[in-house]
Amino acid sequence: MIQRIQSILLLISGLGFLGQFATDFATSTQPLPQLLADQRYEVQDSPLLLILVIVGFLLSAAAVFLYQNRVLQMRITLLSLVSGILLPLLAYFLMYKEGSGVPAGVTVDDALGAYLPIVSIISSAVAIRFIKKDDQLVKSMDRLR
């Protein structure tokens, strides 16, 4: 009963990571040699992005089931939060590196996938807050015994 809010938030975080497979980070009007060869920049274009998304999802999913050990649950959720923060940073870095050679007349536009990690970041951060509240509640109940 205590863990209901955290579980929902962690599931939302996991779905935010899984949503990366269905959306693009960016699209271009013309093909570009490396990341935008198919005019779409997605998670599958870079092994590092793919690893971050899978790790973030697995950490969020694992944290749901660690409600008995709140300290470990908080640490794993924090690692999921770090993965969510690194994901757009790495994606923008790779796009910047690729975008330095964009010819004139080619536009590269952001897509939904560029903003989807925000869902995972916010829900993981709020889940950490609720896990801390539950830990404090359980400790206060132990003091009353």
N, C-alpha and C positions, 0 to 999 in steps of 0.2 A: 504494500500500500504506500509506503514511504517513497518508493522508487518510481512511481508512475510518471511523474513529470520528466525526470531525467531520462527514462527509457524512451519516451516519445521524442524528446529533443535529440537523443543519440540516434534514433531511427531516422529522424529528419536529416541529421548530419550525414548519415550513411547514404541516404537517398540523394543528397546533394553531390556526394562523390560519385555515385552510380550514374547520375544524370550527365556527367561529363562524357560518358560513352555515347549518348544520344544527341549531344549538341556540339557545335563547333566553337572554337575560340575566336576565329576570324575567317573572313572570306575575302577573296580578291576578285577583281574584274578580269584578270588575265593570269594564266599559269606563271609561277615563278619557280626557279630551279630546285630549291631544296624543300622547304617545309610546305610551300603552297603550290606544289606541282599539280595537284588536282583542284586548285582554287579554293581549297578548304584546309584550315589549320585545326586539327583535332588532336585529342589525347594520343591516339595511336600513331601519330607522326613522330613522336619522340619517346624513346624507351624510358627516359627519366620521368617524363610526365605520366606515363603509364604506370610506373612503379609507385609514384606518389599517390595516384588515385587509388590504386589497389590497396596500398598500405593504409591510407586514410579510411577507406571503407572497412577494411578488416579490423582496424583499431576501434572504429565506432561500433561495429557489430559486436566485437568482443566485450566492449565496455558495458553493453546492455546486460550481459549475463554475469557481471561481476558485482552485483548489488550487495553481496555478503561482505565483500572487502572494499569498503568505500575509499580507502587510501589508494589502493591499486587501481580502482576504477577512475579516480581523479587523475592519477598519473597517466593512464592510458588515454583518457580523454584529452589531457594536455598534449600528448604526442599527436593525437588526431588533429588538434587545433594547430599545432606547428606544421603538420602536413598540409592542412588547408591554407595556411599562410604562405608556405613555400610554393604551392601549386601555381597561383597566378603570378608570383614573382618570377619563377622559372619560365613560365609561358611567355611573359612579356619580355624577359631577357632574350629568349630564343627568337622571338619575333623581331626584337630590335636588332639583333645580330643579323637576321635574315633580311629585315627591312632596310638595311643600310644600302643595299644594292637594288632598290626598287626603281625601275625606269620611270620616266615621266609619262603621265597619262594613266598609270595603273594605281588604283585606289585599293587600300586594304581597310576593311571595315570590321569593327568589333561585332561579335555575335553573342548569343545568350550564354555560351560556355565561358566567356570571359568574366561574367558576373555571377555565375552559379557558385563558385567557391565561397562567396560572401554568405550564402545560406549555411554552408557547413561551418564556417568560422563563427558566425553569430550563435548558431544552435549549440555548438560545442562550448563556447564561452558561457552561455547561460546554463548549460548542463553542469559545468564545473561549479557555478555559483549555487545551484540547487543541491549538488552533492555535498558541498561544504555545509550548507544549512542542515541537511539531514545528519551529517556527522556531528555537528554541534548539538542537534536535538537528542541524538542517541547518547552522547556524552553527558548531557544534562540529566537525562533519565537515569543513567548509571549512578550519578552522584546522589540522586534522591533515594536510591535503594539502600 
